[in-house]
Amino acid sequence: MTKLERRSDRILIVDDDPRIRQMVSRYFEDEGFVVIGAADGASMRRALADHVVDLILLDLVLPNSEDGLALAREVRTTSDVPIVMLTGRDDVVDRIIGLEVGADDYIPKPFHLREVLARVRSILRRRRPVETPQQDLGQVLAFDGWRLEISRRRLLNPDDQEIELTTGEFDMLAVMVRNAGRVLTREMLMDQTRGRQLEAFDRAIDAQIARLRKKIESDPAHPTFIRSVRGVGYIFTGEAGQSGTAEARGA
């Protein structure tokens, strides 16, 4: 499929305020997106059952005793679709918890639609293969039998099974493997994985590292790949290198 033939990205916005849903829908549709609206958790579930979506804009505060954090956690049990949290509560704790449960970004209300669009495009751009020189299209980073296929954004374990990673987890692991043997501070990790300078919440970075360890370490409590450096950050200690292209391996 060529770039021009690629279908429009589908955005699901979950917000109980019809004015916000309408405002966001019109703006994103004018930018070429397909937008699906949902007012609560029940309608979100129906939308996800009926449509394939590329990203969810999810309000933190929703009616019927279901909040965005609980819904984000529910989505993460079955899908790695990117989630951007929206909230009128500018609370650091809420922001940290949102990132801990697997959200890819967090935008406080009131927000500028241009900023929301820029963040959404940034996340989606990281999710899809980029146009790179032919020799780099199938780049594979390898460590101890694991393979990280960069253009396809896939992680395969030594048994050739695909391990699902969120956008943030994939970017985090790629940065760490590329910098194997180098101590990375939390600020460096936040900057390199988000593509912009953000407040580096220690708990948010630590939570993402903890989720990665559960997926790649045989004993997450005693990690052998991603090790903590007390008071500084983390270091990737696996035997990292390039294993050739995914195409060459028949992936």
N, C-alpha and C positions, 0 to 999 in steps of 0.2 A: 504494500500500500504506500503510495507516495505521500509526501507531506500535505499536498493539496487535497488528497482523497481521504485523509484521516478524519474520522468522525469528530464532531464537536465534543469537548469535554463536558461531562455531566456533573453538575453541582447539586447536592441536596442541602437545602437550608432548613434547619429545625429551630423554629422560634415561635413562641405563642403570640407574638405581636404581629398582626396581619400587615400593619404599616411597614414594619421592617422587612417582612418577607416580600412584600410588593416592591419596595424600594430596591432591595438587593437583586431581586429577580429581574426587574427592568434594566438595571445597570449592567448586570452580567450578560443578559440576553443581547443587549446592544453591543457587547464585546465579543459576541459569537459563541457564548456558552449555552448549553441546555440546562435550565434550572427547574428543579422539582422542590415544591414546598411541603413542609410538614409542621403541624402546630404542637405536637406532643410525641411522646414515646411510641404510642400505638400507631400513629400515622407514619412515624419514621420507620417502624418495622415493616409496615405494609409497603412503603416506598422501596425499601431495600429488597423486599421479596419480589417486587415487580420490575425493578430497574437495576442495571449495573451502573454504579456511580463512581466517579473518579475522585471525589473529595466531599467531605461533609462539613458544613458550617453549623456548629452546634451551640445553641444558647445554654448557658450554665444553669439558669433558673427557669424551670418549666412547671406547668400545672400538674395536678393529679399525683402529687407526692413523688414524681420522678424528676430528678435533676440531671443536668448534662453530664456530671461526673459519673453517675451510675450508668447512663446510657453509653458514654464513651467506653467504660469498662466492659459493658455488655458487647459492644461492637468488636472490641479487641479480642474477645474470646473466639471469634470466627473469621475475622477479616483484618487485613493490614491497610485498609483504605485510609488515606490521610484524613485527619480530623483537626479542624481549627476551632478552638473554643471562643465563643463570644459571651461577654458578660458585662453587666452594668456595675458589678461589684469589683472595684479596683483594689482587691485584697491580695497581698503577696502570697498568703497561704493558699488561697484558691488557685492562684496561678501555678504554684509548685505542685499541688495535688493534681491539677489538670495535666501537667507534663508527666507526672508520675504514672498516671493511669494510661498513658500512651498517646496523648494528644501531640500533634506535631507543631502547633503554634497556639498562641493565646492573644486575643485582641480585645481590649477593654472598650466598652461603650462610654460615650458616643465615639464613633469611629468615622474616618474618612473613607469613602468607598474606593478611592484610588489606592489607598494603602492596603485595604483588604484585597483588591485585585492584584496588587504587586506581590503580596505575600502568597496568595493562591497560585499565581503563575510561577513563583519561585519554587514552591513545593512540587507542583506538577512537572516543572522542567526537570527537577531532580529525579522524578519518578520514571521518566521515559528516556530511552536511549538518545544520546545527543549525537549530532552530526560531527564526527571526528575523522581525522585521517584514516584511511583504510587499514593501516597497520595497527591502529589502536582500537578498532571496532570491537574486537573480541578479547580485549585484555582480561586476563584472569589473574587475580592475586591468590596465592596459595600459602597455606600454613598448616603443617602437620597433617596432611591429608585432606584438609578442608579447601574448598575453592570458592572464591568470591568473584562472580562474573559481573564486571563493572557495567558494561553496556546493557546487559539484560537484567541487572539488579537482582541477581539470584545468589543465594548462599547454599552450597551443597556440602553435606557432611562427608566423612570418609567412606560411608556406605552409598554415596551418590544419591542421597535423599535430600530434597529441597527443604530448607528450614525457613519458615516465614519470618520476615523481619518488617518492622514498620519503617517508614521513610527515615525517621531519626535514627533508628537502630542501625540501618544499613549504612547511612552516612557516617555514623560514629565508628562502626567497625572498619569501614574503608580507610578512614583517617588514621586509625590506630595501626592497622596492618601496614599502611604506607610509611608510618613512622615507627616501625618496630625497633625496639631497643632505645627509643628516645622517651624521656620523661615528658609528659604533656600535662600542663596545668588545666584546671577546669575552665579557665578563661580562654585558653587556646582551643580547647575542644568545642566550647560554645561558639567561638568565632568561626572556626573552620567548618562546623557542621551546619550552622545556621546561615552562613554567608553574609552576616551583618553583625554589628556589635550590639549585644544585648546585655542586660544585667545577668551575670553568671551566678545563678542560684545553685549553691553547692548541692542541695538536696535533689534538685532536678537532674543534674548531671549524674550524681550518685545513683539515683533511681534508674536512669537509663542504663548505666553500667551494670547494675544489678540484674536488669531484665536480659541484657546481653549474656551475662554469665550463665543465667539459667538455660540459655539456648545453646551455648557452645562449650561450656565447661562440664566435665564429668562429675565434678564436685564443686558446685558454686561457692560453697563455704570456704574451700581451699583452692582458689583458682590457680591455674597454671599458665593461662594465656594473658589475662588482663589482671595485673597486680597493682595494688595500691602502693603509693609512695606517701608515707605519712606527712601531712602538712603541705604537700605539693600538688599531687594529682595522681596520674596513672601511667603505667608503662606496659606496652604489649611485648611479651617475652616469647611468643611463639616463633618458630623458624619460618620466617616469611620470605616470599619471593614470587616471581612470575612463573606460571606454568604453561605459557603459550596461550593460544586463543581458544575460545569456547568451540569455535567451528572445527579447529584441528582435533579437538577431543571428541567430536561428534555429538556435542550437547545440543 
